């Protein structure tokens, strides 16, 4: 378990704090408008929604304060909600990086001076599964995939700083991860989980398959893509 938690899902409350004194960057909305770079591809991995693992681009929308001359700005990754299923399929109006609540939150944070990425991640689990262990495994693996994608997004921004001249003007040492609903769930996992042994516990052992619910040889390492999974374990990706 990580001892120093830079990342927290509870950051939003402090960022929205109001002050009656002069406006202060990062606490108040000091910009009147934002610019949005839509559908930025931050990675690619295998998705499972179609029933057959398929290459899928991982997308985000990046919000920046319009007219800002400051560089080395803090970056916030905002992971969307949706119960780990696409919008409407989850019987909800949420589940997309263009949800009205997501757009509003990211816009407000960018007006306060942050760079904000509304991050989509791979969805998919089987809530109709009748076997308790298999149903638990499917949702746990959905969280695991979301965690892998969040880590991929952080690597994207750090690589941009190192090799692309820091096109988003961020401080790569000041990255916060948070989100709404299931996105907040992933952000808490990001802040606290850094060893596979922390989830390969007896309560996460599938007695139906006689294996742990998350297995690196099927689901990949925390920091790895499906391609690295194949070259190390020579195992195909499992759906759930």
MARBA-3410 file (N, C-alpha, C, O; in Angstrom, 1 decimal):
240
0.8,-1.2,0.0,0.0,0.0,0.0,0.9,1.2,0.0,1.8,1.3,0.8 ~ 0.6,2.2,-0.9,1.3,3.4,-0.9,1.1,4.2,0.4,0.0,4.3,0.9 ~ 2.2,4.7,0.9,2.1,5.5,2.2,1.9,7.0,1.9,1.2,7.7,2.7 ~ 2.4,7.5,0.8,2.3,8.9,0.5,1.3,9.0,-0.7,1.6,8.7,-1.8 ~ 0.1,9.5,-0.4,-0.9,9.6,-1.4,-1.1,11.0,-1.9,-1.7,11.8,-1.3
-0.4,11.2,-3.1,-0.6,12.5,-3.7,-1.9,12.6,-4.4,-2.5,13.7,-4.6 ~ -2.5,11.4,-4.8,-3.7,11.4,-5.5,-4.9,11.1,-4.6,-4.8,10.3,-3.7 ~ -6.0,11.8,-4.9,-7.2,11.6,-4.0,-8.4,11.9,-4.8,-8.4,12.8,-5.6 ~ -9.4,11.1,-4.5,-10.7,11.4,-5.2,-11.5,12.5,-4.5,-12.5,12.9,-5.1 ~ -11.0,12.9,-3.4,-11.8,14.0,-2.7,-11.3,15.4,-2.9,-11.6,16.3,-2.2
-10.5,15.5,-4.0,-9.9,16.8,-4.2,-10.9,17.9,-4.7,-10.6,19.1,-4.4 ~ -12.0,17.5,-5.2,-12.9,18.5,-5.8,-13.4,19.5,-4.8,-13.6,20.7,-5.1 ~ -13.7,19.0,-3.6,-14.3,19.9,-2.6,-13.4,21.1,-2.3,-13.9,22.2,-2.2 ~ -12.1,20.8,-2.2,-11.2,21.9,-1.8,-11.0,22.8,-3.0,-10.7,24.0,-2.9 ~ -11.1,22.2,-4.2,-10.8,23.1,-5.4,-12.0,24.0,-5.7,-11.8,25.1,-6.3
-13.2,23.7,-5.2,-14.3,24.5,-5.4,-14.5,25.5,-4.2,-15.6,26.1,-4.2 ~ -13.6,25.6,-3.3,-13.7,26.5,-2.2,-13.9,27.9,-2.6,-13.2,28.4,-3.6 ~ -14.8,28.7,-2.0,-15.0,30.1,-2.4,-14.4,31.0,-1.4,-14.3,30.7,-0.2 ~ -13.9,32.1,-1.8,-13.3,33.1,-1.0,-14.0,34.5,-1.3,-14.3,34.7,-2.4 ~ -14.1,35.3,-0.3,-14.8,36.6,-0.5,-13.7,37.6,-0.8,-14.1,38.8,-1.1
-12.4,37.3,-0.6,-11.4,38.3,-0.9,-11.1,38.3,-2.4,-11.8,37.8,-3.2 ~ -9.9,38.9,-2.8,-9.5,39.0,-4.2,-9.4,37.6,-4.8,-9.1,36.6,-4.1 ~ -9.7,37.5,-6.0,-9.6,36.2,-6.7,-8.2,35.6,-6.7,-7.2,36.3,-6.8 ~ -8.1,34.3,-6.4,-6.9,33.6,-6.3,-6.9,32.4,-7.3,-7.8,31.6,-7.3 ~ -5.9,32.4,-8.1,-5.8,31.3,-9.0,-5.8,29.9,-8.3,-5.2,29.8,-7.2
-6.5,28.9,-8.9,-6.6,27.6,-8.4,-7.7,27.5,-7.3,-8.1,26.4,-6.9 ~ -8.2,28.6,-6.8,-9.3,28.6,-5.9,-10.5,29.3,-6.5,-11.7,28.9,-6.2 ~ -10.3,30.3,-7.3,-11.4,31.0,-7.9,-11.3,30.9,-9.4,-10.3,30.6,-10.0 ~ -12.4,31.2,-10.1,-12.5,31.2,-11.5,-11.9,32.5,-12.0,-12.6,33.6,-12.0 ~ -10.6,32.5,-12.4,-9.9,33.7,-12.8,-9.9,33.9,-14.3,-9.4,34.9,-14.9
-10.4,32.9,-15.1,-10.5,32.9,-16.5,-12.0,32.9,-16.9,-12.8,32.2,-16.2 ~ -12.4,33.5,-18.0,-13.8,33.6,-18.4,-14.2,32.5,-19.4,-15.3,32.2,-19.5 ~ -13.2,31.9,-20.0,-13.5,30.8,-21.0,-12.4,29.8,-21.0,-11.3,30.0,-20.5 ~ -12.6,28.7,-21.7,-11.7,27.6,-21.8,-11.6,27.2,-23.3,-12.5,27.4,-24.1 ~ -10.5,26.5,-23.6,-10.3,25.8,-24.8,-10.3,24.3,-24.6,-9.8,23.9,-23.6
-10.9,23.6,-25.5,-11.0,22.1,-25.4,-10.5,21.4,-26.6,-10.9,21.7,-27.7 ~ -9.5,20.5,-26.3,-9.0,19.6,-27.4,-9.8,18.3,-27.2,-9.6,17.6,-26.3 ~ -10.6,18.0,-28.2,-11.5,16.9,-28.1,-10.9,15.6,-28.7,-10.2,15.7,-29.7 ~ -11.3,14.5,-28.1,-11.0,13.1,-28.6,-9.5,13.0,-28.8,-9.0,12.4,-29.9 ~ -8.7,13.4,-27.9,-7.2,13.2,-27.9,-7.0,11.7,-27.6,-7.5,11.2,-26.6
-6.2,11.0,-28.4,-5.9,9.6,-28.2,-4.7,9.5,-27.3,-3.6,9.9,-27.6 ~ -4.9,9.0,-26.1,-3.8,8.9,-25.1,-3.3,7.5,-25.0,-2.3,7.2,-24.3 ~ -3.9,6.5,-25.7,-3.4,5.2,-25.7,-4.3,4.3,-26.5,-5.2,4.7,-27.2 ~ -3.9,3.0,-26.5,-4.7,1.9,-27.2,-4.6,0.6,-26.4,-3.5,0.3,-26.0 ~ -5.7,0.0,-26.3,-5.7,-1.3,-25.6,-6.9,-2.2,-26.1,-7.7,-1.7,-26.9
-6.9,-3.4,-25.5,-8.0,-4.3,-25.9,-9.3,-4.0,-25.1,-9.2,-4.0,-23.8 ~ -10.4,-3.8,-25.8,-11.7,-3.6,-25.1,-12.5,-4.9,-25.2,-12.2,-5.8,-26.0 ~ -13.5,-5.1,-24.3,-14.2,-6.3,-24.2,-15.7,-6.3,-24.5,-16.4,-7.3,-24.4 ~ -16.2,-5.1,-24.8,-17.6,-4.9,-24.9,-18.3,-5.7,-26.0,-19.4,-6.1,-25.9 ~ -17.5,-5.9,-27.1,-18.1,-6.6,-28.3,-18.2,-8.1,-28.1,-18.8,-8.8,-28.9
-17.6,-8.6,-27.0,-17.5,-10.1,-26.8,-16.3,-10.7,-27.3,-15.9,-11.8,-26.9 ~ -15.6,-10.0,-28.2,-14.3,-10.4,-28.7,-13.3,-9.3,-28.4,-13.6,-8.1,-28.8 ~ -12.1,-9.5,-27.8,-11.2,-8.5,-27.6,-10.8,-7.7,-28.8,-10.4,-8.4,-29.8 ~ -10.9,-6.4,-28.8,-10.7,-5.6,-30.0,-9.9,-4.4,-29.7,-10.1,-3.8,-28.6 ~ -8.9,-4.0,-30.5,-8.1,-2.8,-30.3,-9.1,-1.6,-30.2,-10.0,-1.4,-31.0
-8.8,-0.8,-29.2,-9.7,0.4,-29.0,-8.8,1.6,-28.6,-8.0,1.5,-27.7 ~ -9.0,2.7,-29.3,-8.3,3.9,-28.9,-8.9,4.5,-27.6,-10.1,4.5,-27.4 ~ -8.0,4.9,-26.7,-8.4,5.5,-25.4,-8.4,7.0,-25.6,-7.5,7.6,-26.0 ~ -9.6,7.6,-25.3,-9.8,9.0,-25.6,-10.0,9.9,-24.4,-10.4,9.5,-23.4 ~ -9.6,11.2,-24.6,-9.9,12.2,-23.5,-10.1,13.5,-24.2,-9.7,13.7,-25.3
-10.8,14.4,-23.4,-10.9,15.8,-23.8,-10.1,16.6,-22.9,-10.2,16.5,-21.7 ~ -9.2,17.5,-23.4,-8.3,18.3,-22.6,-8.8,19.8,-22.5,-8.9,20.4,-23.5 ~ -9.1,20.2,-21.3,-9.6,21.6,-21.1,-8.4,22.5,-20.6,-7.6,22.0,-19.7 ~ -8.3,23.7,-21.1,-7.2,24.6,-20.7,-7.8,26.0,-20.6,-8.8,26.3,-21.3 ~ -7.4,26.8,-19.6,-7.9,28.2,-19.5,-7.5,29.0,-20.8,-6.3,29.0,-21.1
-8.5,29.6,-21.4,-8.2,30.4,-22.6,-7.4,31.6,-22.3,-7.7,32.3,-21.3 ~ -6.3,31.9,-23.1,-5.5,33.0,-23.0,-4.5,33.0,-21.8,-3.9,34.0,-21.4 ~ -4.3,31.8,-21.3,-3.4,31.6,-20.2,-1.9,31.6,-20.7,-1.6,30.9,-21.6 ~ -1.0,32.4,-20.1,0.4,32.4,-20.5,1.2,31.6,-19.6,2.4,31.4,-19.8 ~ 0.7,31.1,-18.5,1.4,30.3,-17.5,1.7,28.9,-18.0,0.8,28.3,-18.7
2.9,28.4,-17.8,3.3,27.0,-18.1,3.5,26.3,-16.8,3.5,26.9,-15.7 ~ 3.8,25.0,-16.9,4.0,24.2,-15.7,2.8,24.3,-14.7,2.9,24.5,-13.5 ~ 1.6,24.1,-15.3,0.3,24.2,-14.5,0.0,22.8,-14.0,0.3,21.8,-14.6 ~ -0.6,22.7,-12.8,-1.1,21.4,-12.3,-2.1,20.8,-13.3,-2.9,21.5,-13.9 ~ -2.0,19.5,-13.3,-2.9,18.7,-14.2,-3.9,17.9,-13.4,-3.5,17.2,-12.4
-5.1,17.9,-13.8,-6.2,17.0,-13.1,-6.7,16.1,-14.2,-7.2,16.5,-15.2 ~ -6.6,14.8,-13.8,-7.3,13.8,-14.7,-8.7,13.5,-14.0,-8.7,13.1,-12.9 ~ -9.7,13.8,-14.8,-11.1,13.6,-14.2,-11.7,12.4,-15.0,-12.0,12.4,-16.1 ~ -11.8,11.3,-14.2,-12.4,10.0,-14.8,-13.9,10.0,-14.7,-14.5,10.3,-13.6 ~ -14.5,9.7,-15.8,-16.0,9.8,-15.9,-16.6,8.7,-15.1,-16.0,7.7,-14.8
-17.9,8.9,-14.9,-18.7,7.9,-14.2,-19.4,7.0,-15.3,-19.2,7.2,-16.5 ~ -20.3,6.1,-14.8,-21.0,5.3,-15.8,-21.2,3.8,-15.4,-21.7,3.0,-16.2 ~ -20.8,3.5,-14.1,-21.0,2.1,-13.7,-20.2,1.1,-14.5,-20.6,-0.1,-14.6 ~ -19.1,1.5,-15.2,-18.3,0.7,-16.0,-19.0,0.1,-17.2,-18.6,-1.0,-17.7 ~ -20.0,0.8,-17.6,-20.7,0.4,-18.8,-21.0,1.7,-19.6,-21.1,2.8,-19.1
-21.2,1.6,-21.0,-21.5,2.8,-21.8,-22.8,3.4,-21.4,-23.7,2.8,-20.8 ~ -22.9,4.7,-21.7,-24.1,5.4,-21.4,-25.3,4.8,-22.1,-25.2,4.3,-23.2 ~ -26.4,4.8,-21.4,-27.7,4.2,-21.8,-27.7,2.7,-21.6,-28.7,2.1,-21.1 ~ -26.6,2.0,-22.0,-26.6,0.6,-21.8,-26.6,0.3,-20.2,-27.1,-0.7,-19.8 ~ -26.0,1.3,-19.5,-26.0,1.2,-18.0,-27.3,1.7,-17.4,-27.4,1.9,-16.2
-28.3,2.0,-18.3,-29.6,2.5,-17.9,-29.5,3.8,-17.1,-30.2,4.1,-16.2 ~ -28.6,4.6,-17.6,-28.4,5.9,-17.0,-28.0,6.9,-18.1,-27.7,6.6,-19.2 ~ -28.2,8.2,-17.8,-27.8,9.3,-18.7,-26.3,9.6,-18.6,-25.9,10.5,-19.4 ~ -25.6,9.0,-17.7,-24.2,9.2,-17.6,-23.4,8.0,-18.2,-23.9,7.0,-18.4 ~ -22.1,8.3,-18.4,-21.2,7.3,-18.9,-20.3,7.7,-20.1,-19.8,6.9,-20.8
-20.2,9.0,-20.2,-19.4,9.6,-21.3,-18.6,10.8,-20.8,-19.0,11.4,-19.9 ~ -17.5,11.1,-21.5,-16.7,12.3,-21.1,-17.4,13.6,-21.5,-17.0,14.6,-21.2 ~ -18.5,13.5,-22.3,-19.3,14.6,-22.6,-20.6,14.8,-21.8,-21.4,15.6,-22.1 ~ -20.7,14.0,-20.7,-21.8,14.2,-19.8,-21.8,15.6,-19.3,-20.8,16.2,-19.1 ~ -23.0,16.2,-19.1,-23.1,17.6,-18.7,-22.4,17.9,-17.4,-21.8,18.9,-17.3
-22.5,17.0,-16.4,-21.8,17.2,-15.2,-20.3,17.2,-15.3,-19.6,18.0,-14.8 ~ -19.8,16.3,-16.2,-18.3,16.2,-16.4,-17.8,17.5,-17.1,-16.8,18.0,-16.8 ~ -18.6,17.9,-18.1,-18.2,19.1,-18.9,-18.2,20.3,-17.9,-17.3,21.1,-18.0 ~ -19.2,20.4,-17.1,-19.3,21.6,-16.1,-18.1,21.6,-15.1,-17.5,22.6,-14.9 ~ -17.8,20.4,-14.6,-16.8,20.3,-13.6,-15.4,20.7,-14.2,-14.6,21.4,-13.7
-15.2,20.1,-15.4,-13.9,20.3,-16.1,-13.7,21.8,-16.5,-12.7,22.3,-16.4 ~ -14.8,22.4,-16.9,-14.8,23.8,-17.4,-14.5,24.7,-16.2,-13.7,25.6,-16.3 ~ -15.2,24.4,-15.0,-14.9,25.2,-13.8,-13.5,25.1,-13.4,-12.8,26.1,-13.0 ~ -12.9,23.9,-13.4,-11.6,23.7,-12.9,-10.6,24.4,-13.9,-9.6,25.0,-13.4 ~ -10.8,24.3,-15.2,-10.0,25.0,-16.1,-10.0,26.5,-16.0,-9.0,27.2,-16.1
-11.2,27.0,-15.7,-11.3,28.5,-15.4,-10.6,28.9,-14.1,-10.2,30.1,-14.0 ~ -10.3,28.0,-13.3,-9.5,28.2,-12.1,-8.0,28.2,-12.3,-7.2,28.5,-11.5 ~ -7.7,27.7,-13.6,-6.3,27.7,-13.9,-5.6,26.4,-14.1,-4.4,26.3,-14.5 ~ -6.4,25.3,-13.9,-5.8,24.0,-14.1,-5.9,23.6,-15.5,-6.7,24.1,-16.3 ~ -5.1,22.6,-15.9,-5.3,21.8,-17.1,-6.1,20.6,-16.7,-5.7,19.9,-15.7
-7.2,20.3,-17.3,-8.0,19.2,-16.9,-8.3,18.3,-18.1,-8.7,18.7,-19.2 ~ -8.1,17.0,-17.8,-8.4,16.0,-18.9,-9.6,15.2,-18.4,-9.6,14.5,-17.4 ~ -10.7,15.2,-19.2,-11.9,14.4,-19.0,-11.5,13.0,-19.7,-11.5,12.9,-20.9 ~ -11.3,12.0,-18.9,-10.7,10.8,-19.4,-11.7,9.7,-19.5,-12.4,9.3,-18.5 ~ -11.9,9.1,-20.7,-12.7,7.9,-20.8,-11.8,6.7,-20.7,-10.5,6.8,-20.9
-12.3,5.6,-20.4,-11.5,4.4,-20.1,-12.4,3.2,-20.6,-13.6,3.3,-20.9 ~ -11.8,2.0,-20.7,-12.5,0.9,-21.2,-13.6,0.5,-20.2,-13.4,0.4,-19.0 ~ -14.7,0.2,-20.8,-15.9,-0.2,-20.1,-16.1,-1.7,-20.3,-15.5,-2.4,-21.2 ~ -17.0,-2.3,-19.5,-17.4,-3.7,-19.7,-17.3,-4.6,-18.5,-16.3,-4.8,-17.9 ~ -18.5,-5.1,-18.1,-18.6,-6.2,-17.1,-19.9,-6.8,-17.3,-20.7,-6.4,-18.2
-20.2,-7.9,-16.6,-21.4,-8.6,-16.8,-22.3,-8.6,-15.5,-22.3,-9.5,-14.7 ~ -23.2,-7.6,-15.4,-24.0,-7.5,-14.2,-25.1,-8.6,-14.2,-25.8,-8.8,-13.2 ~ -25.4,-9.3,-15.4,-26.4,-10.3,-15.4,-25.9,-11.7,-15.1,-26.6,-12.6,-15.0 ~ -24.6,-11.8,-14.8,-24.0,-13.0,-14.4,-24.6,-13.5,-13.1,-24.7,-12.8,-12.1 ~ -25.1,-14.8,-13.1,-25.8,-15.3,-11.9,-24.8,-15.9,-10.9,-25.2,-16.0,-9.7
-23.6,-16.3,-11.3,-22.7,-16.9,-10.4,-22.0,-15.7,-9.6,-21.4,-14.8,-10.2 ~ -22.1,-15.7,-8.3,-21.6,-14.6,-7.5,-20.1,-14.3,-7.7,-19.7,-13.2,-7.9 ~ -19.3,-15.4,-7.7,-17.9,-15.2,-7.9,-17.6,-14.6,-9.3,-16.7,-13.7,-9.4 ~ -18.2,-15.1,-10.3,-18.0,-14.6,-11.7,-18.4,-13.2,-11.8,-17.8,-12.4,-12.5 ~ -19.6,-12.8,-11.2,-20.0,-11.5,-11.3,-19.1,-10.5,-10.6,-18.8,-9.4,-11.1
-18.6,-10.9,-9.4,-17.6,-10.1,-8.7,-16.3,-10.0,-9.5,-15.8,-8.9,-9.6 ~ -15.9,-11.1,-10.1,-14.7,-11.0,-11.0,-14.9,-10.0,-12.1,-13.9,-9.3,-12.5 ~ -16.0,-10.0,-12.8,-16.2,-9.2,-13.9,-16.1,-7.7,-13.6,-15.5,-6.9,-14.3 ~ -16.7,-7.3,-12.4,-16.6,-5.9,-12.0,-15.2,-5.5,-11.5,-14.7,-4.4,-11.8 ~ -14.6,-6.5,-10.8,-13.2,-6.2,-10.4,-12.3,-6.0,-11.5,-11.4,-5.1,-11.5
-12.4,-6.8,-12.6,-11.6,-6.7,-13.7,-11.9,-5.4,-14.5,-11.0,-4.8,-15.1 ~ -13.1,-4.9,-14.5,-13.4,-3.6,-15.1,-12.7,-2.5,-14.4,-12.2,-1.6,-15.0 ~ -12.7,-2.5,-13.0,-11.9,-1.5,-12.3,-10.4,-1.6,-12.6,-9.8,-0.6,-12.8 ~ -9.9,-2.8,-12.7,-8.5,-3.1,-13.0,-8.2,-2.5,-14.4,-7.1,-1.8,-14.6 ~ -9.0,-2.7,-15.4,-8.8,-2.1,-16.7,-8.8,-0.6,-16.7,-8.0,0.1,-17.3
-9.8,0.0,-15.9,-9.8,1.4,-15.7,-8.5,2.0,-15.1,-8.1,3.0,-15.5 ~ -8.0,1.2,-14.1,-6.8,1.6,-13.5,-5.6,1.6,-14.4,-4.8,2.5,-14.4 ~ -5.5,0.6,-15.2,-4.5,0.5,-16.3,-4.6,1.7,-17.2,-3.6,2.2,-17.6 ~ -5.8,2.0,-17.6,-6.0,3.2,-18.5,-5.6,4.5,-17.9,-5.0,5.3,-18.6 ~ -5.9,4.7,-16.6,-5.6,5.9,-15.9,-4.1,6.0,-15.9,-3.5,7.1,-16.1
-3.4,4.9,-15.6,-1.9,5.0,-15.6,-1.3,5.3,-17.0,-0.3,6.0,-17.1 ~ -2.0,4.7,-18.0,-1.6,5.0,-19.4,-1.7,6.5,-19.7,-0.8,7.1,-20.3 ~ -2.8,7.1,-19.2,-3.0,8.6,-19.4,-1.9,9.4,-18.8,-1.4,10.4,-19.3 ~ -1.5,9.0,-17.5,-0.5,9.7,-16.9,0.8,9.6,-17.6,1.6,10.6,-17.8 ~ 1.1,8.4,-18.1,2.3,8.2,-18.9,2.3,9.1,-20.2,3.3,9.6,-20.7
1.1,9.2,-20.8,1.0,10.0,-22.0,1.4,11.4,-21.8,2.2,12.0,-22.5 ~ 0.9,12.0,-20.7,1.3,13.4,-20.4,2.7,13.6,-20.0,3.4,14.5,-20.4 ~ 3.3,12.6,-19.3,4.7,12.7,-18.9,5.6,12.5,-20.2,6.6,13.2,-20.3 ~ 5.2,11.7,-21.1,5.9,11.5,-22.3,5.8,12.8,-23.2,6.8,13.2,-23.8 ~ 4.6,13.4,-23.2,4.5,14.7,-23.9,5.5,15.7,-23.4,6.0,16.5,-24.2
5.6,15.8,-22.1,6.6,16.7,-21.5,8.0,16.4,-21.9,8.8,17.3,-22.3 ~ 8.3,15.1,-21.9,9.7,14.7,-22.2,10.1,14.8,-23.7,11.2,15.0,-24.0 ~ 9.1,14.5,-24.6,9.5,14.3,-26.0,8.7,15.3,-26.9,9.1,15.4,-28.1 ~ 7.7,16.0,-26.4,6.9,16.8,-27.3,6.9,18.3,-26.9,6.0,19.1,-27.3 ~ 7.8,18.7,-26.1,7.9,20.1,-25.7,6.8,20.6,-24.7,6.6,21.8,-24.6
6.2,19.6,-24.0,5.2,20.0,-23.1,4.0,20.8,-23.7,3.8,22.0,-23.3 ~ 3.4,20.2,-24.7,2.4,21.0,-25.4,1.2,21.4,-24.6,0.4,22.3,-25.1 ~ 0.9,20.8,-23.5,-0.2,21.2,-22.6,0.2,22.1,-21.5,-0.6,22.6,-20.7 ~ 1.5,22.4,-21.4,2.0,23.3,-20.4,1.7,22.9,-18.9,1.2,23.7,-18.1 ~ 2.0,21.6,-18.6,1.7,21.1,-17.3,3.0,20.9,-16.5,4.1,21.0,-17.0
2.8,20.8,-15.2,3.9,20.4,-14.3,3.7,18.9,-14.0,2.8,18.5,-13.3 ~ 4.6,18.1,-14.6,4.4,16.6,-14.5,4.5,16.1,-13.1,4.2,14.9,-12.8 ~ 5.0,16.9,-12.1,5.1,16.5,-10.7,3.9,16.8,-9.9,3.8,16.5,-8.8 ~ 2.9,17.5,-10.6,1.7,17.9,-9.9,0.5,17.4,-10.7,-0.1,18.2,-11.5 ~ 0.2,16.1,-10.6,-0.9,15.5,-11.3,-1.8,14.9,-10.3,-1.4,14.1,-9.4
-3.1,15.3,-10.3,-4.1,14.7,-9.4,-5.1,13.9,-10.3,-5.3,14.2,-11.4 ~ -5.5,12.8,-9.7,-6.5,11.9,-10.3,-7.7,11.9,-9.5,-7.7,11.6,-8.3 ~ -8.9,12.1,-10.1,-10.1,12.0,-9.4,-11.2,11.7,-10.3,-11.0,11.5,-11.5 ~ -12.5,11.7,-9.8,-13.5,11.4,-10.7,-14.9,11.3,-10.0,-15.0,11.5,-8.8 ~ -15.9,11.0,-10.8,-17.2,10.9,-10.4,-17.7,9.5,-10.4,-17.4,8.8,-11.4
-18.4,9.0,-9.4,-18.9,7.6,-9.4,-17.8,6.6,-9.6,-16.9,6.5,-8.8 ~ -18.0,5.8,-10.6,-17.0,4.7,-10.9,-15.6,5.3,-11.2,-14.6,4.6,-11.0 ~ -15.6,6.5,-11.8,-14.3,7.2,-12.0,-13.6,7.5,-10.7,-12.4,7.4,-10.6 ~ -14.4,7.9,-9.7,-13.8,8.1,-8.3,-13.3,6.8,-7.7,-12.3,6.7,-7.0 ~ -14.0,5.7,-8.0,-13.5,4.4,-7.6,-12.2,4.0,-8.1,-11.3,3.6,-7.4
-12.0,4.3,-9.4,-10.7,4.0,-10.1,-9.6,4.9,-9.5,-8.5,4.5,-9.2 ~ -9.9,6.2,-9.2,-8.9,7.1,-8.7,-8.5,6.7,-7.3,-7.3,6.9,-7.0 ~ -9.4,6.2,-6.5,-9.0,5.6,-5.2,-8.0,4.5,-5.3,-7.1,4.3,-4.6 ~ -8.3,3.6,-6.3,-7.4,2.5,-6.6,-6.0,3.0,-7.0,-5.0,2.4,-6.7 ~ -6.0,4.0,-7.8,-4.8,4.6,-8.3,-4.0,5.1,-7.1,-2.7,4.9,-7.1
-4.6,5.7,-6.2,-3.9,6.3,-5.0,-3.4,5.3,-4.0,-2.5,5.5,-3.3 ~ -4.0,4.1,-4.0,-3.7,3.1,-2.9,-3.1,1.8,-3.4,-2.5,1.1,-2.6 ~ -3.3,1.5,-4.7,-2.9,0.1,-5.1,-1.6,0.2,-6.0,-1.6,0.9,-7.0 ~ -0.6,-0.4,-5.5,0.6,-0.5,-6.4,1.3,-1.9,-6.3,2.3,-2.1,-6.9 ~ 0.6,-2.9,-5.7,1.1,-4.2,-5.7,-0.1,-5.2,-6.0,-1.1,-5.0,-5.4
0.2,-6.1,-6.9,-0.9,-7.1,-7.2,-1.3,-7.9,-6.0,-2.4,-8.3,-5.9 ~ -0.4,-8.1,-5.1,-0.7,-8.9,-3.9,-1.8,-8.2,-3.0,-2.4,-8.9,-2.2 ~ -2.0,-7.0,-3.2,-3.0,-6.2,-2.5,-4.4,-6.6,-2.9,-5.4,-6.3,-2.2 ~ -4.6,-7.1,-4.1,-5.9,-7.6,-4.6,-6.0,-9.1,-4.8,-7.1,-9.6,-5.0 ~ -4.8,-9.8,-4.7,-4.9,-11.2,-4.7,-5.0,-11.8,-3.3,-4.1,-12.4,-2.8
-6.2,-11.5,-2.7,-6.5,-11.9,-1.4,-7.5,-13.0,-1.5,-8.1,-13.2,-2.5 ~ -7.8,-13.7,-0.3,-8.7,-14.8,-0.3,-10.1,-14.4,-0.7,-10.8,-15.1,-1.4 ~ -10.5,-13.2,-0.3,-11.9,-12.7,-0.7,-12.0,-12.4,-2.2,-13.1,-12.3,-2.7 ~ -10.9,-12.3,-2.9,-10.9,-12.1,-4.3,-10.5,-13.4,-5.1,-9.9,-13.3,-6.2 ~ -10.7,-14.5,-4.5,-10.4,-15.8,-5.1,-11.7,-16.4,-5.6,-12.7,-16.5,-4.9
-11.7,-16.7,-6.9,-12.9,-17.3,-7.6,-12.9,-18.8,-7.4,-12.1,-19.5,-8.0 ~ -13.8,-19.2,-6.6,-13.9,-20.6,-6.3,-14.5,-21.4,-7.4,-14.4,-22.6,-7.5 ~ -15.2,-20.7,-8.4,-15.7,-21.4,-9.6,-14.6,-21.7,-10.5,-14.6,-22.8,-11.1 ~ -13.7,-20.8,-10.8,-12.6,-21.0,-11.7,-11.3,-21.5,-11.0,-10.4,-21.9,-11.7 ~ -11.3,-21.4,-9.7,-10.1,-21.8,-8.9,-8.9,-21.0,-9.2,-7.8,-21.5,-9.2
-9.1,-19.7,-9.4,-8.1,-18.8,-9.7,-8.4,-17.4,-9.0,-9.6,-17.2,-8.7 ~ -7.4,-16.6,-8.8,-7.7,-15.2,-8.4,-8.5,-14.5,-9.5,-8.4,-14.8,-10.7 ~ -9.3,-13.5,-9.1,-10.2,-12.8,-10.0,-9.4,-11.9,-10.9,-9.8,-11.6,-12.0 ~ -8.2,-11.4,-10.5,-7.3,-10.7,-11.4,-6.0,-11.4,-11.5,-5.3,-11.6,-10.5 ~ -5.7,-11.9,-12.7,-4.4,-12.6,-12.9,-3.6,-11.9,-14.0,-4.1,-11.7,-15.1
-2.4,-11.5,-13.7,-1.6,-10.8,-14.7,-1.5,-11.5,-16.0,-1.4,-10.9,-17.1 ~ -1.4,-12.8,-16.0,-1.2,-13.5,-17.3,-2.4,-13.5,-18.2,-2.3,-13.7,-19.4 ~ -3.6,-13.1,-17.6,-4.8,-12.9,-18.4,-5.1,-11.4,-18.6,-5.5,-11.0,-19.7 ~ -4.9,-10.6,-17.5,-5.4,-9.3,-17.5,-4.3,-8.2,-17.6,-4.6,-7.0,-17.7 ~ -3.0,-8.6,-17.7,-1.9,-7.7,-17.8,-1.5,-7.1,-16.5,-2.2,-7.2,-15.5
-0.3,-6.6,-16.5,0.3,-6.0,-15.3,-0.4,-4.6,-15.1,-1.0,-4.1,-16.0 ~ -0.2,-4.0,-13.9,-0.8,-2.7,-13.7,-0.3,-1.7,-14.7,-1.0,-0.8,-15.0 ~ 1.0,-1.8,-15.1,1.6,-0.8,-15.9,1.7,-1.3,-17.4,2.4,-0.6,-18.2 ~ 1.2,-2.4,-17.7,1.5,-3.0,-19.0,0.3,-3.0,-19.9,-0.9,-2.9,-19.5 ~ 0.6,-3.1,-21.2,-0.5,-3.2,-22.2,-0.7,-4.7,-22.6,0.1,-5.5,-22.1
-1.7,-5.0,-23.3,-2.0,-6.3,-23.7,-0.9,-6.9,-24.6,-0.7,-8.1,-24.5 ~ -0.1,-6.1,-25.3,1.0,-6.6,-26.1,2.1,-7.2,-25.2,2.6,-8.2,-25.5 ~ 2.4,-6.4,-24.2,3.4,-6.9,-23.2,2.9,-8.2,-22.5,3.7,-9.1,-22.2 ~ 1.6,-8.2,-22.3,1.0,-9.4,-21.6,1.3,-10.6,-22.5,1.7,-11.7,-22.0 ~ 1.1,-10.5,-23.8,1.3,-11.7,-24.7,2.7,-12.1,-24.7,3.0,-13.3,-24.7
3.6,-11.2,-24.9,5.1,-11.5,-25.0,5.6,-12.1,-23.7,6.5,-12.9,-23.8 ~ 5.1,-11.7,-22.6,5.6,-12.3,-21.3,4.9,-13.7,-21.0,5.6,-14.6,-20.7 ~ 3.6,-13.7,-21.1,2.9,-14.9,-20.6,2.4,-15.8,-21.8,2.0,-17.0,-21.5 ~ 2.4,-15.3,-23.0,1.8,-16.1,-24.1,0.4,-16.6,-23.9,0.0,-17.7,-24.2 ~ -0.4,-15.7,-23.3,-1.7,-16.0,-22.9,-2.7,-15.0,-23.6,-2.4,-13.8,-23.7
-3.8,-15.5,-24.1,-4.8,-14.5,-24.7,-5.5,-13.8,-23.6,-5.5,-14.2,-22.4 ~ -6.1,-12.6,-24.0,-6.8,-11.8,-23.1,-8.1,-12.4,-22.7,-8.8,-12.9,-23.6 ~ -8.5,-12.5,-21.4,-9.8,-13.0,-21.0,-10.8,-11.9,-21.0,-10.4,-10.7,-20.6 ~ -12.0,-12.1,-21.3,-13.0,-11.1,-21.3,-13.4,-10.7,-19.9,-13.4,-9.5,-19.6 ~ -13.7,-11.6,-19.0,-14.1,-11.2,-17.7,-13.5,-12.2,-16.7,-13.7,-12.1,-15.5
END
